[in-house]
Amino acid sequence: MDLSQLNISGGWHNDAATLEKFSRDMSAYRILPALVVEPENEEDVFKTVTFARNEGLSIVSRSGGSDLSGASIGPGIILNFKKHLNRLTVLGEDTVVEPGMILANLVNQLNDHNLMLPAIPSSSAVCALGGNVGTRATGPKTAKYGTLDDFVTSLRFITARGEVVDTTQALPDYLATGLRQIQQKYLADETSREIVAGRPYIAGGYNLNAFDRYTAMGELAAHLLVGSIGTLGIVTEIRLKLMKQRPSKGTLVAHFRNYDEFTEASLRIKELDPAALEYSDASCCRLVNGKILNLEDPDIAATLVAEFDDSSDKVQTGREIIKAYDISRLWEFKAGSPEESSLWQDRRRILPSLLKYCRQNNLLLLPIIDDIAIHVKDFGPVIQDLTELMRRLNVEISFYGHAGFGSIHARPYFDPAGKNLKEQIETVSQESFNILQKYRGTLVGEHNAGRSRSVYLAQELGPAFEYLREIKNLFDPDDLLNPGTLFATEPISTHMDFTVR
Ligand SMILES: Cc1cc2nc3c(=O)[nH]c(=O)nc-3n(C[C@H](O)[C@H](O)[C@H](O)COP(=O)(O)OP(=O)(O)OC[C@H]3O[C@@H](n4cnc5c(N)ncnc54)[C@H](O)[C@@H]3O)c2cc1C
């Protein structure tokens, strides 16, 4: 690699410690990159693309590095946006940010201006806007307000050929013509559209629904990039439309004894349009050992959390609905009360608590089926089938997620010293996929595609998968951007690292 050809104003690193640091994200994978580049401006990104092409290296864009599916690591160049390209350039209902800006920093500034971006992942302290776009991020309030895609108005990005594209301006001819052709073909293809329409709300892969929604090619390009895990372009500027804040009007927490009642109650509460409708199982409550999400009753199966932001009447209606079930405990928290904020703190602590439990017990908490998307009506049946599967495979598991939009984070625990660990991982993944197929669900949900799940997309999407390939071939025919992720073909355990961290 001739680094004298990389003439940028930002920095680059190829020392062992930096390469090691960027060999991991928050998934189970480890791949040592060849080089880490920290661009200071768009021109640096553009020059890095030219350099990568000349050197035959791939590029992985990386913002916060909290990806859970191995999509922010790779063997070529890691383009780290967090270091310099992290500024908020316009603040208001129309906000403009650079990709490396940490989400929590943006949220703090929005709070001061009574504004909100509802799609806030629990990882907001570490994730950044570029990765939020890359994964089409969600948060508890996605149940009511949508994913990050609903708040992105336009983007600037650098193509794999090295062009700078602003999606509010005319696209390069090949992109505009190619996109129009793919869109026309897709809109005439009833079979594929039906498959895509039948997927759960937050199902990932390229955002094919954008073909139905946008007629302007710039808008279409922007919304295809959202959720494309860095495989279509390198985002350098993000423009968002924000909302005025909608404070809570009260929150209910109920512990259910069985999943059928939990599912029925969730569907009924969902009709009240809560701002958030969250779920955790008994093991999460036990391990989080929090102020609210703690359990006294061993018979409890599932906890439902419902926050309302329309009116306190809705809180009361929700309370009446829940009271009709065989619940073990029902809490009501006043808006803005210390208990309400403790509750959300407990909720954010679920994953760190599960990880702590693993460290203490020398277990691995591999995110391999942590991103399930299903139809809300199937919540209970899917959890019960997965529980039964894990019992048969003798694998301990915890579940939590977003009941309001059919998202389940299923976290199986593995013994790193166990015999046939890779085989066990492949079995858990494959058999979970088989269960999801039965319910028209997917392993590719809110954390989006990547090394641990994309391998199933071809089977899941059938003929519609061809559109993913056509889109990729149009934007990046040489597979420069993040290869081996959305179009992964290797067994999911390839490149996994089993060190307990
Ligand atoms: C504790 C924890 C809780 C989480 N909770 C949630 C949750 O509630 N909801 C949720 O959706 N996710 C959640 N996640 C997953 C993850 O945090 C999100 O997907 C987040 O949006 C990723 O942002 P990031 O900046 O860390 O992305 P990164 O890891 O940097 O990148 C993610 C993907 O986006 C691409 N990308 C990054 N920057 C760019 C760019 N400039 N241009 C093009 N592509 C780019 C990368 O190549 C990669 O494929 C959680 C993760 C953890 C560890």
The ligand as an SDF file (V2000), in Angstrom:
LIG
                    3D

 53 58  0  0  0  0  0  0  0  0999 V2000
  -26.4400   -1.5170   23.8110 C   0  0  0  0  0  0  0  0  0  0  0  0
  -26.9720   -1.3770   22.4100 C   0  0  0  0  0  0  0  0  0  0  0  0
  -28.2880   -1.0250   22.2320 C   0  0  0  0  0  0  0  0  0  0  0  0
  -28.7980   -0.8590   20.9290 C   0  0  0  0  0  0  0  0  0  0  0  0
  -30.1040   -0.4670   20.7750 N   0  0  0  0  0  0  0  0  0  0  0  0
  -30.5700   -0.2440   19.5410 C   0  0  0  0  0  0  0  0  0  0  0  0
  -31.9030    0.2140   19.3590 C   0  0  0  0  0  0  0  0  0  0  0  0
  -32.6450    0.4210   20.3160 O   0  0  0  0  0  0  0  0  0  0  0  0
  -32.3290    0.4430   18.0940 N   0  0  0  0  0  0  0  0  0  0  0  0
  -31.5000    0.2590   17.0190 C   0  0  0  0  0  0  0  0  0  0  0  0
  -31.9190    0.5080   15.8840 O   0  0  0  0  0  0  0  0  0  0  0  0
  -30.2520   -0.1760   17.1570 N   0  0  0  0  0  0  0  0  0  0  0  0
  -29.7580   -0.4300   18.3840 C   0  0  0  0  0  0  0  0  0  0  0  0
  -28.4780   -0.8600   18.5270 N   0  0  0  0  0  0  0  0  0  0  0  0
  -27.6360   -1.1020   17.3540 C   0  0  0  0  0  0  0  0  0  0  0  0
  -26.8090    0.1140   16.9020 C   0  0  0  0  0  0  0  0  0  0  0  0
  -26.4430    0.9110   18.0060 O   0  0  0  0  0  0  0  0  0  0  0  0
  -27.6080    0.9420   15.9100 C   0  0  0  0  0  0  0  0  0  0  0  0
  -27.7960    0.1900   14.7490 O   0  0  0  0  0  0  0  0  0  0  0  0
  -26.9800    2.2880   15.5550 C   0  0  0  0  0  0  0  0  0  0  0  0
  -27.8580    2.9770   14.7030 O   0  0  0  0  0  0  0  0  0  0  0  0
  -25.6350    2.1530   14.8660 C   0  0  0  0  0  0  0  0  0  0  0  0
  -25.0230    3.4150   14.8390 O   0  0  0  0  0  0  0  0  0  0  0  0
  -23.4310    3.5530   14.8320 P   0  0  0  0  0  0  0  0  0  0  0  0
  -23.1050    4.9670   14.5960 O   0  0  0  0  0  0  0  0  0  0  0  0
  -22.8240    2.9350   16.0020 O   0  0  0  0  0  0  0  0  0  0  0  0
  -23.1200    2.7180   13.5160 O   0  0  0  0  0  0  0  0  0  0  0  0
  -21.8320    2.0170   13.0160 P   0  0  0  0  0  0  0  0  0  0  0  0
  -21.5780    0.7700   13.7900 O   0  0  0  0  0  0  0  0  0  0  0  0
  -20.7270    2.9610   12.8830 O   0  0  0  0  0  0  0  0  0  0  0  0
  -22.3360    1.6300   11.5580 O   0  0  0  0  0  0  0  0  0  0  0  0
  -23.5210    0.8980   11.3420 C   0  0  0  0  0  0  0  0  0  0  0  0
  -23.6890    0.6670    9.8380 C   0  0  0  0  0  0  0  0  0  0  0  0
  -23.8860    1.9240    9.2010 O   0  0  0  0  0  0  0  0  0  0  0  0
  -22.8810    2.1410    8.2210 C   0  0  0  0  0  0  0  0  0  0  0  0
  -22.4380    3.5170    8.2870 N   0  0  0  0  0  0  0  0  0  0  0  0
  -21.8890    4.1800    9.3320 C   0  0  0  0  0  0  0  0  0  0  0  0
  -21.5690    5.4310    8.9810 N   0  0  0  0  0  0  0  0  0  0  0  0
  -21.9100    5.5760    7.6910 C   0  0  0  0  0  0  0  0  0  0  0  0
  -21.7810    6.6370    6.7350 C   0  0  0  0  0  0  0  0  0  0  0  0
  -21.2380    7.7870    7.0500 N   0  0  0  0  0  0  0  0  0  0  0  0
  -22.1940    6.3920    5.4620 N   0  0  0  0  0  0  0  0  0  0  0  0
  -22.7450    5.2110    5.1010 C   0  0  0  0  0  0  0  0  0  0  0  0
  -22.8790    4.1790    5.9610 N   0  0  0  0  0  0  0  0  0  0  0  0
  -22.4690    4.3540    7.2400 C   0  0  0  0  0  0  0  0  0  0  0  0
  -21.7280    1.2100    8.6090 C   0  0  0  0  0  0  0  0  0  0  0  0
  -20.9400    0.8450    7.4910 O   0  0  0  0  0  0  0  0  0  0  0  0
  -22.4600    0.0370    9.1970 C   0  0  0  0  0  0  0  0  0  0  0  0
  -22.8590   -0.8400    8.1970 O   0  0  0  0  0  0  0  0  0  0  0  0
  -27.9510   -1.0670   19.8120 C   0  0  0  0  0  0  0  0  0  0  0  0
  -26.6100   -1.4410   20.0060 C   0  0  0  0  0  0  0  0  0  0  0  0
  -26.1260   -1.6060   21.2870 C   0  0  0  0  0  0  0  0  0  0  0  0
  -24.6940   -1.9890   21.4460 C   0  0  0  0  0  0  0  0  0  0  0  0
  1  2  1  0
  2  3  1  0
  2 52  2  0
  3  4  2  0
  4  5  1  0
  4 50  1  0
  5  6  2  0
  6  7  1  0
  6 13  1  0
  7  8  2  0
  7  9  1  0
  9 10  1  0
 10 11  2  0
 10 12  1  0
 12 13  2  0
 13 14  1  0
 14 15  1  0
 14 50  1  0
 15 16  1  0
 16 17  1  0
 16 18  1  0
 18 19  1  0
 18 20  1  0
 20 21  1  0
 20 22  1  0
 22 23  1  0
 23 24  1  0
 24 25  2  0
 24 26  1  0
 24 27  1  0
 27 28  1  0
 28 29  2  0
 28 30  1  0
 28 31  1  0
 31 32  1  0
 32 33  1  0
 33 34  1  0
 33 48  1  0
 34 35  1  0
 35 36  1  0
 35 46  1  0
 36 37  1  0
 36 45  1  0
 37 38  2  0
 38 39  1  0
 39 40  1  0
 39 45  2  0
 40 41  1  0
 40 42  2  0
 42 43  1  0
 43 44  2  0
 44 45  1  0
 46 47  1  0
 46 48  1  0
 48 49  1  0
 50 51  2  0
 51 52  1  0
 52 53  1  0
M  END
$$$$
